[in-house]
Amino acid sequence: MKVETTAVENNNSTSLKLSINEILKGVIDPELSMNIVDLNMVKGIEIDRNSNVTIKVALTIASCPLRSQIEKDIINIVSALPKVNQVKVEIGSMTQEEKSMIMNLARKEAQNRTKVKTDISPNARILAISSGKGGVGKSSVTVNLAKALASNGMKVGILDADISGFSIPKLLGINTELKVSASKKILPIEIDIESGQLKVVSMGFLANEDDAIMWRGLMLSRAVQHFLEDVTWGDVDYLLIDTPPGTSDVQMAIARMLPTTELIIITTPPDQALQVASRAAQMARKSNLRVGGIIENMSYFTCEHGQKYYIFGSGGGKKLSEKLGVPLIGEIPIVESVSDSLETPHNAKTLNFLTKEYGTIAQVILNSIAPPIKMNGCSARLAKALDKL
């Protein structure tokens, strides 16, 4: 009887190891933009009788500045598996031979990407605000989050990548045209926000609000590339990309052109919205993009007496975060003044809805999800070498 039990335990352990190995493909090396499994960074998976898991990982340099991010992502994503109890990560260093092998893998991966020449700082964190569907508030989240980050002294770029459905100019109350520098580069619209700054580019600055832009495929990709290569973005700390609904042309173009992009997925509470939003995460992981976390929009409405009403249900964002093994960054309530602002002229400097909620989310991003960091260690040296190929 004891032998049979041991055999069952071994089978369960093997099955769980396979599941862990598969889900670890969702952990992305932020500099080489490949998952840690394909990069052969996972050196061992150990499971004890209590379903406690130890993951052994080798980095190019054990003291890598992004070590804590990789560690945290591993713990979050593996802990999401139902049979796992606790997760521990042991970090080691690669041999010179292993580093050479990674270089070859990264070189082959780089050959499949669209090469863009942009002046965006290599230290900038690039966050794509995404979802699998429209109507969840990606644009309003992008604008308010950008302002909250700028209020913390950050220089924040906003790229409106929803080429045919642009809404960033109206949300910011900007009605102007883009100018071109002497070097024929587009100058983004600059807005000072307290100690920080916004730099904004949108098709809305080039087309009339009522124009129907009927572009597909290659034209959309070229428009995004144009906004990356031919804009003087400068030394931004963050570049927030407002993506169009779905998981098609623009999203795939961003993955090819900006492989260090990290997704912040926006959802609303209903189960149907979660199912659609999870497709954005699947697209990201198939494209070797890191999913940084989830923001639940339209979470609840608070009446004048202080009573909260969960109009669309509750707990949806938490369910999605647990399913994907990524953090729930925040929950944004429904506020009447936000929808009213779409019909009322306003100024980007004074537009200040949900300051407390977005301020809290900004702190999570600044301190945990995507903190500013100097990319002068880890695989950064390998990444720089790849740029010269």
Disulfide bonds with the S-S distance in Angstrom:
Cys64-Cys378 1.49
